[in-house]
Amino acid sequence: MNIYYNPSFEIISFLFLLSVFIFYVTYKKFYSAHGVYLIMIFRGLVLLLLLLILFDFNIEKKGIKTKNLPWRIYVDKSLSIKYHKQPSSNAYKKGIQKLLAQLSEKGLSVEAYSFGSKLDTLTNILDLKLDANSTNFGLVADHIKKDYKNKIAGAIILTDGQINQGPILENIGDLISVPIHIVGIGEITPMRDVFVQSVDLPPKSVKGDKINIDVLISSLGVVKERINITLFNDVNKLIGSKIIKMSGTESVENIRFQIVPDKIGENNYLVKCSALPDEINIQNNQQKLAIHVMKDQYNIALVTGSPSFNTKVIKSHLLKNGNNFLDHYIIDEKNFSSKIKKFLEKKYEVIIFDNNPVLSSSDKWSSILRVFAKKLISHNSSFFIIPGPETDFKSLSKYLKIVNIDVKQLPLNGKVKMDWQFLDSWRNFSSLAKDSDFLQKVHSYPPQIQAYNISDIVEGKKTNVYANYIKDEEQSPLLIIGEKKLVRFAFWNSIDISSLKYMLSGSDFSFVFESTIKKITNWLMKKSDDGEFIFRTDKNSYQQGEEVTLTGVSSESNNKLIIADGLVELYQENNFIGSKNLFFDLIENKYKSKFWAPKPGEIYYKVLINKGFENFEVSNGSFMVKASHIEMNKIVLNNTKLINLATLTDGKFKKWSNISEISDSINQVEESESYISYFLLRTNYLFMSLIFVILSLEWLYRKKIGLI
């Protein structure tokens, strides 16, 4: 024990002598008076106590004490535990309850926790639910590492070792210096399961080309049976079947189907593998897949009522871009019957009305309106309307109503050149234009002469206005693109689209015409769903925590569109849940992003590219995430790794059948620690209270003898 006091001894000594002198002078004349003697004693005690406070005495005591360190038990509550043949769910809980009782009889302090996708305190073992959809062993490791220094004796973990989240087991053992004893749950032979591990096919193809679909089929447990692998199209028609024989434990077989898609656009397929009689999980026995198919040759009909300045630039663009086969019909009243028969019979991917119908043939075009509408639907053709100076309003308005666009004729003085602008919707629709800054340059490209006043558009999720005329505060559509009953359409509401080509030639915006027409026609030809890129996931459904691979390619045949920087944004129920990096694989010449499947439900993704200070969406899609199935992928005791973990930490490994032996390896651990205690008079409540007690006694005594 050590006693320390305030080193200012001279000041305190002076105050002490001064206090004694004042005390003597004050009570000198009254010393012999009745009762004053006791009052002097009270005052003297108070003075003494106050002087002790001034000395600031600090009493320091050093010592050593021991404490019993607790043991921690971590109980695996993941779904995989429930499906082991031994032990059953009830036996699992009762075995843990018995172990806790044995440790309690030895006088050990025990803290119990359960873990799966999260870590929880375990109060009643009988209430434990084996329903966690994943096993995050990292939570246990972090919990142990946080408190192992001088706080816990060690840990007991009951698990099958099927860790699908967190660090690998070997890394955990290198970072912890307290013993970890492990009770292994289950058998070392996996329960039987056959599943579709992955599906590999190109995101896009050309119609008529053969496509290889490579399917990896994996098995767990002892599987030596014949498995039937089948491939179905989107109308559930069988298009391929193969029989394989799985051999051994954890075997993988590669099956290849070769198909020739017969539909333009997105083609969907379903691959299935037959289930085993006693298979643990049949939900992973099938996967959907999709591929975007483009034509090897696109038949385009350019129907001109009367040639104009627009005709030449449109025809030139169609002939020099892509794999297009163009039929140019100049149909007037004289040749209408002969040419219209060929036009109606031949199937076209895109039909373009260029300054058509004109007045001279308007009645005949009106007479075949119903036939033309049926042709669009039956031939799955797209419709592009570009009015011209001689276009007949009455006849064309009927054709526009096919796609739910209602127009009104402008007065003669209403056809004047007007400024216009692309809207933000066009930015996403045409994200990879040469320079997206041209969207904001209202006065940098030629004004257009409005063809009609558009009074009504039947809005829908597949119909949008992409460019507007600017008339004071009023805005009128210039470019409308949409889809009605699988018929895609576009309407350029101007009679002089050719001015974009002629008047911008040689300027910084010379690309505007080519870029605009190309983007519209590519979409009408269904070369891609929405953008210049086609992306797909390697499967359509995943289990939570499973790796997702997103792959993309350019829809351009020369594949010159390269993303320098990009990311993938993930959404669920319109809520943003995260973003992942997008990179370009130079070896495979594909864009890729890899990430873990998030929480269960339908996940929407957007593929964005970075250009300057802005992001542009180039593709989107969705996939499903299923809950509680990843735990069922491997119902087996991870025997080797659990033994290594116990060995690395000087712990013991026991199988479930020998769980009672774990308590023999666990003893009370005491930790000695030094301590220092301090006693300060000025902060001690009892000492300070004593001063007030003495003053109170003096007051009572004074009252008793009549001095108050």
DOPASE-985322 format. One record per residue (C-alpha): x, y, z. Coordinates in nm, 3 decimals, padded with zeros to 5 digits. Each point is the difference from the previous one (the first is absolute). Example, Ala and Ser with C-alpha at 12.3 -4.5 7.8 and 13.67 -1.06 7.14 Angstrom:
01.230;-00.450;00.780
00.137;00.344;-00.066
***
This chain:
00.000;00.000;00.000
00.130;00.347;-00.089
-00.119;00.338;00.127
00.048;00.315;-00.206
-00.083;00.362;00.090
00.008;00.341;-00.161
00.364;00.109;-00.041
-00.084;00.367;00.073
00.104;-00.059;00.363
00.105;00.361;00.072
-00.339;00.147;-00.093
-00.189;-00.264;00.194
00.228;00.048;00.308
-00.062;00.374;-00.013
-00.377;-00.054;-00.022
00.019;-00.247;00.288
00.184;00.246;00.231
-00.231;00.283;-00.104
-00.304;-00.213;00.074
00.132;-00.096;00.348
00.074;00.366;00.081
-00.346;00.115;-00.109
-00.160;-00.285;00.187
00.192;00.091;00.320
-00.082;00.371;-00.022
-00.366;-00.069;-00.069
-00.061;-00.232;00.295
00.254;00.142;00.253
-00.253;00.215;00.185
-00.274;-00.264;00.001
00.201;-00.307;00.094
-00.127;-00.016;00.358
-00.363;00.078;-00.093
-00.263;-00.269;00.052
-00.020;-00.242;-00.295
00.262;00.173;-00.213
00.252;-00.277;00.055
-00.207;-00.250;-00.200
-00.067;00.252;-00.274
00.377;00.052;-00.032
00.040;-00.374;-00.044
-00.260;-00.001;-00.283
00.166;00.296;-00.173
00.344;-00.150;00.042
-00.108;-00.323;-00.164
-00.148;00.188;-00.296
00.319;00.203;-00.031
00.210;-00.318;00.008
-00.211;-00.167;-00.270
00.020;00.305;-00.226
00.377;00.007;00.040
00.014;-00.369;-00.098
-00.187;00.090;-00.320
00.258;00.269;-00.069
00.278;-00.258;00.036
-00.184;-00.197;-00.278
00.089;-00.341;00.138
-00.003;-00.281;-00.261
00.022;-00.355;00.131
00.115;-00.249;-00.268
-00.035;-00.374;00.044
00.141;-00.263;-00.242
-00.105;-00.363;-00.018
-00.060;-00.311;-00.215
-00.334;-00.172;-00.054
-00.118;-00.298;-00.204
-00.313;-00.043;-00.209
-00.161;-00.295;-00.174
-00.013;00.040;-00.380
-00.321;-00.109;-00.174
-00.026;-00.255;-00.278
-00.206;00.082;-00.306
-00.218;-00.247;-00.188
-00.098;00.077;-00.360
-00.286;-00.210;-00.140
-00.051;-00.028;-00.378
-00.368;00.063;-00.082
00.024;-00.009;-00.380
-00.245;-00.199;-00.210
00.263;-00.260;-00.093
00.010;-00.124;00.363
-00.368;-00.090;-00.023
00.054;-00.231;-00.298
00.275;-00.221;00.143
-00.114;-00.353;00.069
00.182;00.000;00.332
-00.076;00.174;00.229
-00.365;00.093;-00.042
-00.115;00.351;00.091
-00.127;-00.110;00.343
00.310;-00.209;00.072
00.216;00.299;-00.100
-00.170;00.229;00.249
-00.005;-00.255;00.282
00.367;-00.084;-00.055
00.094;00.368;00.032
-00.218;00.030;00.310
00.180;-00.297;00.157
00.341;00.151;-00.082
-00.097;00.327;00.167
-00.109;-00.192;00.311
00.334;-00.186;00.015
00.193;00.325;-00.019
-00.218;00.154;00.268
00.066;-00.297;00.235
00.373;00.070;-00.036
-00.064;00.354;00.120
00.092;00.158;-00.333
-00.138;00.332;-00.117
-00.157;-00.043;-00.344
-00.133;00.254;-00.253
-00.215;-00.153;-00.278
-00.059;00.140;-00.349
-00.163;-00.120;-00.322
00.123;00.090;-00.348
-00.110;-00.027;-00.361
-00.036;00.310;-00.212
00.024;00.200;00.324
00.123;-00.052;00.358
-00.254;-00.011;00.288
00.011;-00.061;00.374
-00.139;-00.344;00.084
-00.211;-00.006;00.316
-00.217;-00.310;-00.042
00.146;-00.277;-00.214
-00.342;-00.162;-00.049
-00.121;00.313;-00.182
00.283;-00.024;-00.255
-00.129;00.005;-00.360
00.213;-00.159;-00.271
-00.103;00.233;-00.281
00.295;00.229;-00.081
00.038;00.029;-00.379
00.380;00.026;00.014
00.295;-00.058;00.235
00.215;00.303;00.067
00.294;-00.139;00.196
00.161;00.343;-00.016
-00.245;00.121;00.266
00.127;-00.265;00.241
00.363;00.076;-00.082
-00.047;00.374;00.055
-00.183;-00.061;00.326
00.281;-00.220;00.133
00.282;00.225;-00.124
-00.161;00.303;00.159
00.002;-00.143;00.356
00.253;-00.281;00.016
00.275;00.201;00.177
-00.045;-00.052;00.376
-00.379;-00.023;-00.038
-00.090;-00.354;-00.105
00.152;-00.340;00.072
-00.082;-00.139;-00.343
-00.285;-00.102;-00.229
-00.205;-00.307;-00.086
-00.154;-00.002;-00.349
-00.265;-00.247;-00.111
-00.020;00.003;-00.382
00.022;-00.206;-00.318
00.259;00.243;-00.135
-00.191;00.088;-00.316
00.102;00.364;-00.005
-00.138;00.207;-00.287
00.070;00.347;00.140
00.293;00.157;00.183
00.371;-00.099;00.001
00.127;-00.350;-00.069
00.050;-00.221;00.305
00.379;-00.014;-00.020
00.031;00.379;00.018
-00.210;00.010;00.316
00.234;-00.233;00.185
00.306;00.212;-00.079
-00.150;00.305;00.173
-00.130;-00.148;00.328
00.216;-00.115;00.293
-00.264;-00.158;00.226
-00.098;-00.368;-00.045
-00.294;-00.069;-00.227
-00.164;-00.338;00.060
-00.226;-00.122;-00.279
-00.287;-00.246;-00.008
-00.054;-00.115;-00.360
-00.361;-00.053;-00.111
-00.095;-00.252;-00.265
00.182;-00.258;-00.209
00.302;00.044;-00.226
-00.189;-00.147;-00.298
-00.217;00.270;-00.163
-00.373;-00.052;-00.040
-00.096;-00.062;-00.360
-00.072;00.298;-00.222
00.016;00.065;-00.374
-00.021;00.358;-00.122
00.063;00.238;-00.290
00.325;00.169;00.097
00.021;00.248;-00.289
-00.116;00.066;-00.355
00.224;00.159;-00.261
-00.130;00.142;-00.328
00.069;00.318;-00.198
-00.215;00.303;00.092
-00.076;00.060;-00.369
-00.008;-00.191;-00.325
-00.105;00.034;-00.361
-00.307;-00.181;-00.126
00.094;-00.318;-00.181
00.327;-00.043;00.187
00.055;-00.304;00.218
00.033;00.077;00.371
00.176;-00.218;00.255
-00.156;-00.014;00.345
00.244;-00.147;00.252
-00.160;-00.126;00.321
00.200;-00.109;00.305
-00.179;-00.262;00.210
00.147;-00.063;00.345
-00.075;-00.267;00.257
00.057;-00.047;00.372
-00.001;-00.322;00.194
00.024;-00.346;-00.147
-00.169;00.040;-00.337
00.050;-00.276;-00.254
-00.319;00.030;-00.198
-00.119;00.103;-00.342
-00.122;00.360;-00.011
-00.221;00.141;-00.276
00.086;00.357;-00.108
-00.271;00.174;-00.206
-00.025;00.335;-00.177
-00.335;00.176;-00.063
-00.090;00.319;-00.185
-00.228;00.276;00.131
-00.318;-00.188;-00.102
00.115;-00.311;00.191
00.089;-00.191;-00.316
00.276;-00.258;00.041
00.289;00.090;-00.232
00.280;-00.209;00.147
00.063;-00.292;00.235
00.311;-00.183;00.118
00.066;-00.275;00.250
00.315;-00.002;00.208
00.131;-00.219;00.277
00.134;00.175;00.306
00.293;-00.175;00.163
00.138;00.041;00.349
-00.031;00.274;00.260
00.003;00.366;-00.107
00.028;-00.082;-00.368
-00.059;00.252;-00.280
-00.127;-00.077;-00.350
00.000;00.239;-00.296
-00.293;-00.035;-00.242
-00.023;00.191;-00.327
-00.319;00.075;-00.189
00.014;00.150;-00.347
-00.302;00.199;-00.112
-00.104;00.232;-00.282
-00.234;00.274;00.134
-00.291;00.077;-00.229
-00.129;00.322;00.157
00.141;00.352;-00.024
00.050;00.177;00.331
00.023;-00.167;00.340
-00.021;-00.380;-00.001
-00.060;-00.172;00.334
00.085;-00.359;00.091
-00.023;-00.228;00.301
00.253;-00.271;00.086
-00.096;-00.274;00.247
00.165;-00.303;00.153
-00.201;-00.289;00.142
-00.024;-00.034;00.377
00.131;-00.290;00.207
-00.243;-00.203;00.216
00.151;00.124;00.329
00.142;00.332;-00.117
00.033;00.264;00.270
-00.071;00.304;-00.222
-00.190;-00.005;-00.330
-00.041;00.377;-00.036
00.348;00.028;-00.152
-00.077;-00.258;-00.271
-00.101;00.255;-00.264
00.105;00.337;-00.138
-00.142;00.244;-00.253
00.223;00.163;-00.260
-00.040;00.263;-00.268
00.178;00.107;-00.318
-00.059;00.297;-00.228
-00.027;-00.104;-00.365
00.055;00.241;-00.286
-00.066;-00.061;-00.367
00.275;-00.079;-00.243
-00.178;00.222;-00.250
-00.259;00.266;00.067
-00.261;00.061;-00.267
-00.104;00.365;-00.008
-00.272;00.155;-00.211
00.042;00.369;-00.078
-00.338;00.111;-00.135
00.017;00.341;-00.168
-00.311;00.179;-00.119
00.194;00.276;-00.169
00.381;00.035;00.008
00.130;00.294;00.204
00.325;00.123;00.152
-00.062;-00.249;00.283
-00.012;-00.301;-00.230
00.360;00.007;-00.112
00.158;00.031;00.346
-00.226;-00.264;00.154
00.065;-00.249;-00.280
00.376;00.066;00.008
00.014;-00.058;00.375
-00.192;-00.329;-00.018
00.218;-00.140;-00.277
00.336;00.073;00.159
-00.081;-00.094;00.362
-00.024;-00.358;00.121
-00.116;-00.314;-00.174
-00.309;00.158;-00.156
-00.182;-00.111;-00.315
-00.203;00.294;-00.127
-00.307;-00.003;-00.222
-00.077;00.354;-00.110
-00.361;00.046;-00.115
-00.098;00.324;-00.171
-00.374;-00.051;-00.013
-00.229;00.241;-00.180
-00.345;-00.034;-00.148
00.123;-00.159;-00.324
00.206;-00.284;00.140
-00.187;-00.045;00.326
-00.167;-00.334;-00.076
00.310;-00.170;-00.140
00.241;00.105;00.276
-00.232;-00.015;00.298
-00.063;-00.373;-00.052
00.371;-00.080;00.029
00.036;00.237;00.294
-00.286;-00.156;00.201
00.110;-00.359;-00.064
00.369;00.034;00.091
00.105;-00.006;00.364
00.198;00.300;00.123
00.157;00.069;00.336
-00.047;00.374;-00.045
-00.239;00.196;-00.221
00.083;00.368;-00.050
-00.255;00.246;-00.136
00.195;00.280;-00.173
-00.227;00.285;-00.109
-00.279;-00.253;-00.033
-00.293;-00.014;-00.067
-00.026;00.295;-00.237
-00.323;00.151;-00.120
-00.005;-00.176;-00.340
-00.007;-00.348;00.161
-00.154;00.081;00.338
-00.334;-00.168;-00.074
00.167;-00.326;-00.098
00.220;00.004;00.310
-00.311;00.059;00.212
-00.164;-00.302;-00.162
00.277;-00.239;00.111
00.031;00.139;00.354
-00.136;-00.315;00.168
00.215;-00.228;-00.214
00.308;00.203;00.088
-00.081;-00.015;00.373
-00.033;-00.380;-00.019
00.331;-00.015;-00.189
00.179;00.183;00.281
-00.131;-00.244;00.259
00.029;-00.324;-00.198
00.349;00.081;-00.134
00.113;00.151;00.331
00.117;00.306;-00.193
00.101;00.336;00.143
-00.139;00.327;-00.136
00.198;00.324;-00.051
-00.193;00.308;-00.123
00.191;00.296;-00.148
-00.237;00.258;-00.157
00.102;00.215;-00.296
-00.117;00.316;-00.177
-00.269;-00.182;-00.204
-00.129;-00.243;00.263
-00.380;-00.012;00.012
-00.118;00.081;00.351
-00.332;-00.184;-00.016
00.148;-00.327;-00.119
00.311;00.002;00.224
-00.203;00.085;00.310
-00.185;-00.331;-00.044
00.328;-00.191;-00.006
00.122;00.185;00.308
-00.308;-00.112;00.190
00.122;-00.359;-00.043
00.265;00.086;00.259
-00.232;00.227;00.207
00.141;00.334;-00.117
-00.266;00.265;-00.066
00.107;00.299;-00.212
-00.162;00.324;-00.112
00.078;00.195;-00.314
00.193;00.324;00.038
-00.107;00.318;-00.180
00.210;00.097;-00.301
00.170;00.276;00.196
00.073;-00.248;00.280
00.263;-00.190;-00.197
00.303;00.204;00.101
00.349;-00.094;00.113
00.014;-00.055;00.374
00.268;-00.072;00.256
-00.013;-00.337;00.168
00.191;-00.212;00.247
00.054;-00.360;00.103
-00.142;-00.086;00.342
00.172;-00.177;00.287
-00.176;-00.322;-00.103
00.207;00.001;-00.321
00.319;00.019;00.205
-00.063;-00.351;00.134
-00.146;-00.127;-00.326
00.307;00.120;-00.192
00.264;-00.007;00.271
00.299;-00.066;-00.221
-00.038;00.276;-00.253
00.329;00.151;-00.111
-00.045;00.298;00.231
-00.300;00.011;00.231
00.056;00.373;00.056
-00.188;00.063;-00.324
-00.321;-00.072;00.194
00.033;00.339;00.166
00.098;00.194;-00.314
-00.346;00.125;-00.096
00.131;00.250;-00.256
00.288;-00.209;-00.132
-00.201;-00.204;-00.251
-00.258;00.105;-00.259
-00.358;00.086;00.095
-00.267;-00.234;-00.131
-00.329;00.073;-00.174
-00.278;-00.157;00.203
-00.222;-00.235;-00.202
-00.303;-00.032;00.230
-00.132;00.105;00.334
-00.008;-00.307;00.224
-00.295;00.041;00.233
-00.008;-00.335;00.171
00.227;-00.299;00.064
-00.115;-00.311;00.178
00.276;-00.016;00.261
00.146;-00.326;00.115
00.319;-00.143;00.141
00.115;-00.080;-00.355
-00.098;00.333;-00.159
00.207;00.312;00.054
00.075;00.343;-00.144
00.372;00.044;-00.065
00.013;00.345;-00.163
-00.219;00.310;00.022
-00.055;00.320;-00.191
00.047;00.315;00.208
-00.291;00.243;-00.041
00.012;00.255;00.283
-00.118;-00.203;00.300
-00.190;-00.248;-00.218
00.179;-00.315;-00.115
-00.103;-00.225;-00.286
00.148;-00.347;-00.070
00.255;-00.035;-00.279
00.109;-00.362;00.055
-00.228;-00.271;00.139
00.118;-00.358;00.046
-00.207;-00.281;00.144
-00.151;-00.344;-00.026
-00.361;-00.116;-00.036
-00.095;-00.367;00.004
00.360;-00.102;-00.079
00.010;00.243;-00.295
00.281;00.250;00.045
-00.044;00.343;-00.155
00.168;00.339;-00.035
-00.133;00.334;-00.127
00.221;00.295;-00.101
-00.241;00.295;-00.002
00.186;00.214;-00.256
00.000;00.036;-00.378
00.373;00.081;-00.036
00.201;-00.259;00.193
00.261;00.021;-00.279
00.111;00.342;00.130
00.171;-00.182;00.289
00.224;-00.161;-00.260
00.058;00.288;-00.245
00.025;00.297;00.235
00.222;-00.171;00.258
00.244;-00.144;-00.253
00.357;00.092;00.094
-00.098;00.131;00.344
00.065;-00.147;00.344
-00.355;-00.136;-00.011
00.017;-00.174;-00.337
-00.069;-00.332;00.174
-00.345;00.102;00.126
-00.197;-00.129;-00.299
00.183;-00.331;-00.029
-00.004;-00.060;00.375
-00.369;00.081;00.035
-00.127;-00.207;-00.294
00.230;-00.288;00.086
-00.120;-00.017;00.357
-00.365;00.011;-00.101
00.034;-00.265;-00.272
00.213;-00.227;00.220
-00.272;00.004;00.262
-00.270;-00.059;-00.262
00.200;-00.294;-00.137
00.023;-00.140;00.354
00.376;-00.018;-00.016
-00.010;00.066;00.372
-00.272;00.059;00.256
00.089;00.349;00.111
00.363;00.085;-00.060
00.322;-00.074;-00.177
00.085;-00.277;00.248
-00.155;-00.332;00.087
00.054;-00.128;00.354
-00.115;-00.319;00.171
00.067;-00.188;00.322
00.142;-00.351;-00.012
-00.322;-00.129;00.160
-00.344;00.145;00.057
-00.027;-00.098;00.367
00.250;-00.022;00.283
00.014;-00.091;00.363
00.083;00.274;00.246
00.377;00.032;00.030
00.065;-00.175;-00.333
00.232;00.170;-00.251
-00.169;00.177;-00.292
00.185;00.051;-00.328
-00.134;00.269;-00.232
00.132;-00.012;-00.358
-00.051;00.248;-00.283
00.097;00.060;-00.361
-00.052;00.280;-00.247
-00.294;-00.040;-00.234
00.209;00.153;-00.277
00.144;-00.256;-00.238
00.346;00.158;00.012
-00.010;00.016;00.382
00.183;00.334;00.004
-00.198;00.140;00.290
00.226;-00.039;00.300
-00.096;00.102;00.353
00.288;00.176;00.169
-00.162;00.018;00.342
-00.332;-00.131;00.123
-00.200;-00.151;00.282
-00.306;-00.211;00.069
-00.270;00.140;00.228
-00.226;-00.243;00.186
-00.359;00.076;00.106
-00.274;-00.186;00.185
-00.355;00.132;00.012
00.129;00.330;-00.145
00.246;00.035;00.289
00.373;00.034;-00.076
00.193;-00.277;00.178
00.353;00.036;-00.138
00.230;00.035;-00.300
00.273;-00.220;-00.147
00.291;00.070;-00.234
-00.015;-00.086;-00.369
00.317;-00.102;-00.187
00.098;-00.107;-00.351
00.152;-00.346;-00.039
00.261;00.034;-00.274
00.042;-00.377;-00.032
-00.368;-00.081;-00.054
-00.078;00.340;-00.158
-00.299;00.042;00.232
-00.114;00.235;00.272
-00.035;-00.162;00.341
-00.107;00.071;00.355
00.008;-00.247;00.288
-00.175;00.039;00.333
-00.185;-00.198;00.269
-00.375;-00.047;-00.027
-00.161;00.240;00.252
-00.315;-00.050;00.209
-00.282;-00.220;-00.136
-00.245;00.135;-00.255
00.010;00.135;-00.354
00.312;00.209;-00.059
00.008;00.259;-00.278
00.332;00.111;-00.143
00.105;00.297;-00.210
00.327;00.007;-00.193
00.145;00.350;-00.003
00.300;00.145;-00.178
00.192;00.305;00.114
00.051;00.271;-00.258
00.143;00.325;00.128
-00.185;00.094;00.316
-00.316;-00.194;-00.080
-00.121;-00.361;-00.003
-00.202;-00.148;-00.287
-00.213;-00.312;00.018
00.081;-00.245;-00.281
-00.186;-00.312;00.113
-00.224;-00.136;00.274
-00.158;-00.324;00.111
-00.094;-00.207;00.302
00.065;-00.329;00.177
-00.150;-00.184;00.295
00.168;-00.068;00.333
-00.143;-00.288;00.201
00.036;-00.031;00.376
00.108;-00.292;00.214
00.133;-00.227;-00.274
00.373;00.069;-00.004
00.027;-00.184;00.332
-00.140;-00.307;-00.169
00.263;-00.007;-00.272
00.234;-00.205;00.212
-00.138;-00.202;00.290
00.326;-00.153;00.125
00.244;00.032;00.289
00.302;00.210;-00.102
00.215;-00.234;00.203
00.355;00.088;-00.111
-00.026;00.377;00.029
-00.168;-00.014;00.340
00.274;-00.227;00.134
00.264;00.240;-00.134
-00.171;00.295;00.169
-00.011;-00.179;00.337
00.364;-00.109;-00.035
00.121;00.351;-00.087
-00.153;00.138;00.321
00.103;-00.292;00.228
-00.359;-00.114;00.024
-00.166;-00.340;-00.036
-00.224;-00.129;-00.278
-00.275;-00.247;00.084
-00.277;-00.145;-00.212
-00.357;00.036;00.119
-00.004;-00.357;00.129
00.282;00.095;00.241
-00.136;00.336;00.112
00.012;-00.099;00.367
00.381;-00.022;-00.022
00.025;00.373;-00.071
-00.069;00.087;00.365
00.303;-00.210;00.106
00.226;00.234;-00.203
-00.138;00.314;00.159
00.112;00.125;00.340
-00.029;00.313;00.201
00.244;00.269;-00.115
00.103;00.266;00.246
00.159;00.326;-00.100
00.214;00.199;00.246
00.005;00.372;-00.035
00.161;00.285;00.192
-00.211;00.282;00.133
00.057;00.337;00.166
-00.263;00.164;00.219
00.002;00.364;00.105
-00.156;00.177;00.301
-00.032;00.381;-00.025
-00.133;00.189;00.304
-00.139;00.288;-00.205
-00.207;-00.233;-00.220
-00.116;-00.232;00.278
-00.367;00.047;00.084
00.034;-00.140;00.354
00.284;00.239;00.086
-00.187;00.301;-00.134
-00.317;-00.115;00.178
00.193;-00.013;00.330
00.064;00.374;-00.018
-00.372;00.071;-00.041
-00.085;-00.242;00.285
00.239;00.182;00.242
-00.140;00.341;-00.100
-00.354;-00.135;00.055
00.091;-00.133;00.346
00.150;00.337;00.093
-00.320;00.176;-00.112
-00.215;-00.235;00.210
00.226;00.047;00.302
-00.012;00.379;-00.035
-00.378;-00.016;-00.008
-00.004;-00.221;00.309
00.207;00.239;00.211
-00.187;00.304;-00.124
00.259;00.159;-00.223
-00.244;00.002;-00.294
***
